[in-house]
Amino acid sequence: MDKKNVIICRCEDVTYEEIVRAFNEGYKDIESLRRYLKIGTGPCQGKTCIPLLQRILYELSGNFPQNITIRPPETPVPFGIFVNVPKK
């Protein structure tokens, strides 16, 4: 099976090939790849793609990335919550 067209991040439509290309350009850790490719920044906040990205980085570098920050999805807050807040 050809991996290059496999979508790793469904939220941001990032493929395996794009990750490998970015890695070869010098983006060698999860945080820099998140900023460059926007992987893990969609609605799921990396719950699906970050573990896959860890595995890909291990395949490419031989080192398993440990320091990752999985951000929980944001929950909308009604604006009315901030109205009439008692002052102290």
GROMACS elastic network, one bead per residue, 0.5 to 0.9 nm:
[ bonds ]
;  ai    aj funct       b0    kb
    2     5     6  0.71111   500
    2     6     6  0.78733   500
    3     6     6  0.53114   500
    3     7     6  0.88140   500
    3    15     6  0.86925   500
    3    16     6  0.64130   500
    3    17     6  0.74246   500
    4     7     6  0.84413   500
    4    15     6  0.67996   500
    4    16     6  0.51634   500
    4    18     6  0.79711   500
    4    20     6  0.86244   500
    5    15     6  0.58089   500
    5    16     6  0.63497   500
    5    17     6  0.63999   500
    5    18     6  0.88497   500
    6    14     6  0.85577   500
    6    15     6  0.54563   500
    6    16     6  0.56417   500
    6    17     6  0.77954   500
    7    10     6  0.62439   500
    7    13     6  0.62473   500
    7    14     6  0.56848   500
    7    16     6  0.62424   500
    7    17     6  0.88497   500
    8    12     6  0.89780   500
    8    13     6  0.73842   500
    8    14     6  0.57704   500
    8    15     6  0.53008   500
    8    16     6  0.59979   500
    8    19     6  0.87861   500
    8    39     6  0.84617   500
    8    48     6  0.83325   500
    8    49     6  0.57628   500
    8    50     6  0.87927   500
    8    52     6  0.68430   500
    8    53     6  0.75675   500
    9    12     6  0.56426   500
    9    13     6  0.54236   500
    9    15     6  0.69417   500
    9    16     6  0.88864   500
    9    39     6  0.60022   500
    9    40     6  0.68070   500
    9    42     6  0.85070   500
    9    46     6  0.79202   500
    9    48     6  0.73722   500
    9    49     6  0.50828   500
    9    50     6  0.82653   500
    9    52     6  0.86712   500
    9    53     6  0.88406   500
   10    14     6  0.68830   500
   10    15     6  0.87381   500
   10    39     6  0.89376   500
   10    42     6  0.84726   500
   10    48     6  0.84925   500
   10    49     6  0.77842   500
   11    14     6  0.81432   500
   11    39     6  0.80710   500
   11    40     6  0.77494   500
   11    41     6  0.78498   500
   11    42     6  0.50322   500
   11    43     6  0.65669   500
   11    44     6  0.71694   500
   11    45     6  0.87018   500
   11    46     6  0.88937   500
   11    49     6  0.89688   500
   12    37     6  0.83064   500
   12    38     6  0.66585   500
   12    39     6  0.61855   500
   12    40     6  0.75920   500
   12    41     6  0.74062   500
   12    42     6  0.60115   500
   13    39     6  0.82273   500
   14    17     6  0.83968   500
   14    18     6  0.65206   500
   14    19     6  0.74795   500
   14    37     6  0.71221   500
   14    38     6  0.81299   500
   14    39     6  0.65335   500
   15    18     6  0.52568   500
   15    19     6  0.65670   500
   15    20     6  0.88928   500
   16    19     6  0.52042   500
   16    20     6  0.63477   500
   16    21     6  0.86728   500
   16    53     6  0.88367   500
   16    56     6  0.81873   500
   17    20     6  0.51501   500
   17    21     6  0.60994   500
   17    22     6  0.85725   500
   18    21     6  0.50606   500
   18    22     6  0.60811   500
   18    23     6  0.84956   500
   18    37     6  0.80155   500
   19    22     6  0.51274   500
   19    23     6  0.60498   500
   19    24     6  0.86047   500
   19    27     6  0.87563   500
   19    33     6  0.76428   500
   19    37     6  0.78184   500
   19    53     6  0.82075   500
   19    56     6  0.82531   500
   19    57     6  0.88657   500
   20    23     6  0.50090   500
   20    24     6  0.62032   500
   20    25     6  0.86342   500
   20    56     6  0.82735   500
   20    57     6  0.86903   500
   20    60     6  0.78794   500
   21    24     6  0.51596   500
   21    25     6  0.63000   500
   21    26     6  0.89405   500
   21    27     6  0.89524   500
   22    26     6  0.65014   500
   22    27     6  0.55298   500
   22    28     6  0.78560   500
   22    33     6  0.73086   500
   22    36     6  0.79955   500
   22    37     6  0.80447   500
   23    26     6  0.52836   500
   23    28     6  0.51283   500
   23    29     6  0.81833   500
   23    33     6  0.79257   500
   23    57     6  0.82436   500
   23    60     6  0.81375   500
   24    27     6  0.71539   500
   24    28     6  0.78982   500
   25    28     6  0.84192   500
   26    29     6  0.89187   500
   27    30     6  0.81325   500
   27    31     6  0.87071   500
   27    32     6  0.56095   500
   27    33     6  0.56976   500
   27    36     6  0.78031   500
   28    31     6  0.87440   500
   28    32     6  0.70423   500
   28    33     6  0.71438   500
   28    57     6  0.75284   500
   28    61     6  0.83224   500
   29    32     6  0.56220   500
   29    33     6  0.62414   500
   29    34     6  0.86566   500
   29    57     6  0.76374   500
   29    65     6  0.73011   500
   30    33     6  0.51192   500
   30    34     6  0.60330   500
   30    35     6  0.87026   500
   30    39     6  0.88849   500
   30    50     6  0.79835   500
   30    53     6  0.74849   500
   30    54     6  0.76010   500
   30    57     6  0.82901   500
   30    65     6  0.75415   500
   30    67     6  0.82394   500
   30    68     6  0.69108   500
   31    34     6  0.50086   500
   31    35     6  0.63612   500
   31    36     6  0.86673   500
   31    67     6  0.89742   500
   31    68     6  0.75662   500
   31    69     6  0.83971   500
   32    35     6  0.51550   500
   32    36     6  0.60756   500
   32    37     6  0.84114   500
   33    36     6  0.50182   500
   33    37     6  0.56027   500
   33    38     6  0.71306   500
   33    39     6  0.68438   500
   34    37     6  0.55640   500
   34    40     6  0.62941   500
   34    41     6  0.70820   500
   35    38     6  0.53684   500
   35    39     6  0.76338   500
   35    41     6  0.87259   500
   36    39     6  0.80448   500
   37    40     6  0.88510   500
   38    41     6  0.55581   500
   38    42     6  0.78049   500
   39    42     6  0.74258   500
   39    45     6  0.86430   500
   39    46     6  0.72742   500
   39    49     6  0.73350   500
   39    50     6  0.78397   500
   39    53     6  0.87528   500
   40    43     6  0.83868   500
   40    44     6  0.72708   500
   40    45     6  0.50027   500
   40    47     6  0.75352   500
   40    48     6  0.81130   500
   40    49     6  0.62083   500
   40    50     6  0.62651   500
   40    70     6  0.82673   500
   40    71     6  0.87913   500
   41    44     6  0.75200   500
   41    45     6  0.50432   500
   41    46     6  0.64900   500
   41    71     6  0.86076   500
   42    45     6  0.53242   500
   42    46     6  0.73025   500
   42    73     6  0.88278   500
   43    46     6  0.82487   500
   43    73     6  0.64327   500
   43    74     6  0.83676   500
   44    47     6  0.57057   500
   44    48     6  0.71800   500
   44    49     6  0.87597   500
   44    71     6  0.88118   500
   44    72     6  0.79310   500
   44    73     6  0.63368   500
   45    48     6  0.82094   500
   45    49     6  0.86016   500
   45    50     6  0.86651   500
   45    70     6  0.66812   500
   45    71     6  0.56589   500
   45    72     6  0.63102   500
   45    73     6  0.59053   500
   45    74     6  0.89579   500
   46    49     6  0.51274   500
   46    51     6  0.79244   500
   46    70     6  0.62238   500
   46    71     6  0.73671   500
   46    72     6  0.87217   500
   47    50     6  0.62513   500
   47    51     6  0.73996   500
   47    70     6  0.70239   500
   47    71     6  0.84697   500
   47    72     6  0.85438   500
   48    51     6  0.64442   500
   48    52     6  0.71135   500
   49    52     6  0.50298   500
   49    53     6  0.59855   500
   49    54     6  0.85872   500
   50    54     6  0.60976   500
   50    55     6  0.86600   500
   50    68     6  0.83348   500
   50    70     6  0.78902   500
   51    54     6  0.50387   500
   51    55     6  0.64565   500
   51    56     6  0.87979   500
   52    55     6  0.51679   500
   52    56     6  0.62980   500
   52    57     6  0.86889   500
   53    56     6  0.50035   500
   53    57     6  0.60884   500
   53    58     6  0.84823   500
   54    57     6  0.51929   500
   54    58     6  0.61898   500
   54    59     6  0.87114   500
   54    64     6  0.65804   500
   54    65     6  0.60303   500
   54    66     6  0.84570   500
   55    58     6  0.50118   500
   55    59     6  0.62496   500
   55    60     6  0.86973   500
   55    64     6  0.73426   500
   55    65     6  0.85953   500
   56    59     6  0.50137   500
   56    60     6  0.61877   500
   56    61     6  0.85568   500
   57    60     6  0.50312   500
   57    61     6  0.58433   500
   57    62     6  0.74734   500
   57    63     6  0.72260   500
   57    64     6  0.69189   500
   57    65     6  0.72231   500
   58    61     6  0.53300   500
   58    63     6  0.50142   500
   58    65     6  0.71808   500
   59    62     6  0.57482   500
   59    63     6  0.79820   500
   59    64     6  0.86114   500
   60    63     6  0.82417   500
   61    64     6  0.80559   500
   63    66     6  0.89982   500
   65    68     6  0.74358   500
   71    74     6  0.85530   500
   72    75     6  0.89466   500
   77    80     6  0.84617   500
   77    81     6  0.73846   500
   78    81     6  0.58486   500
   78    82     6  0.81906   500
   79    82     6  0.58602   500
   79    83     6  0.73382   500
   80    83     6  0.51571   500
   80    84     6  0.83824   500
   81    84     6  0.80818   500
   81    85     6  0.78730   500
   82    85     6  0.59716   500
   84    87     6  0.86436   500
